[in-house]
Amino acid sequence: MKPLRVGVIGANLQGSWGAAAHLPALKALDGLEAAAVATSHQASADATAAHFGIPHAFDDPRRLVEHPDVDAVAVCVRVPAHRELVMLALDAGKHVYCEWPLGRDTAEAEALHAAAQARGVVHMVGLQSRHSPALLHARNLIAEGAIGTVRSAALTHSVDWISQPFPSITYLQDRASGAHFLSIPGGHSLDALCWLLGEYTELSATVRTSLVDLEVFGTGETLKRTSADQVLVGGVLTSGVVASVRLSGASSPGTGVRLEISGDRGDLVISAPPGARGIQMSELRLQKTAGLAELQDVAIPESLFHVPAAVRQGPPLNVAESYLDFAAAVRTGAVSPDFGDAVSRHRTLDEVEAAAAA
């Protein structure tokens, strides 16, 4: 079969997620290829294309979307532009992989989901922790009863949330942008927890901005943060598990990521060290209680890795695993997580904010 040809929008070599995760993944995978790239300027698009050996480069996303060599479009730009670019791809009849958050708010996500369903194309959202081999193994162990009946879970995500942001990323401090601490690390953390153990049936929350005035790096300008940097969520899941999530916009580098899952016959601990950027992109360590006061490392089965060794660590791993499912869905028509899953997670974030405001 011919490979699925993907056009990536937003892959500047200077620190973009598209260049750090999507293009290395596509380059390493059989059955997929990066056919085109689009950035804001032709020079940067040409540089990315030359670096990864991509045949087409554009400074206009419309030209990428409409190119006959592009079967699917990956949208890896800032969240405020997601709606326009996803609709551009959908209107051209292309399959779409859109990074998380899908939209600036739930209404945008719902509109994109409805449009994707109406076009009948494959649509995937970048909630890529669902493709993490470590989390897949933890999910399997839980299903097999390895720690008995799960009673409680607690996830802590502690990272430096840009207390001195560069001018190019000040938008991450703006609640209205849809790309902020609660929506990005919060959305990924909540999705990982709920995918493993069930959705919240009831919850309480605290959503707070503890550091309001930020100094923009290199300019000395004062920026007002309008989004949260401290979040607590607690409640009960459909599985009956009592679960909490703590999101801490800490000082650098933070304490990392730690998810403790407690059953009546043992515990699982999933962790990433200080400086880790999130459960969806970090190299995760899986441990299980073994004997009295002892945690034992659990090896991840080789069968849960479907990608080459070159992309089995760092940001490309879970994205590469996601792309394999995306390509398979083009043949079978079923993929997860899709835009419908994105809508569900947007609604979870709404519930958190509503609970905090009550």
ABEGO torsion letter per residue (X at the ends): XBBBBBBBBGABABGBAAAAAAAAAAAABBGBBBABBBBABAAAAAAAAAAAGBABBBABAAAAAABAABABBBBABBAAAAAAAAAAAAAAGBBBBBBOBABABAAAAAAAAAAAAAAGBBBBBBBAAAABAAAAAAAAAAAAGAAEBBABBBBBBBBBBGABBBAAAAAAABAAAGBBAAABAAAAAAAAAAAAAEBBABBBBBBBBABABBBBBGAGBBBBBABBABBBBBEBBAAGBBBBBBBBBBBOAEAEBBBBBBBAAEBBBBBBBBGBAEAAABBBBBBBBBEBGBBBBBBBBAAABABBAAAABEAAAAAAAAAAAAAAAAAAGBBOBBAAAAAAAAAAAAAAAAAAAX
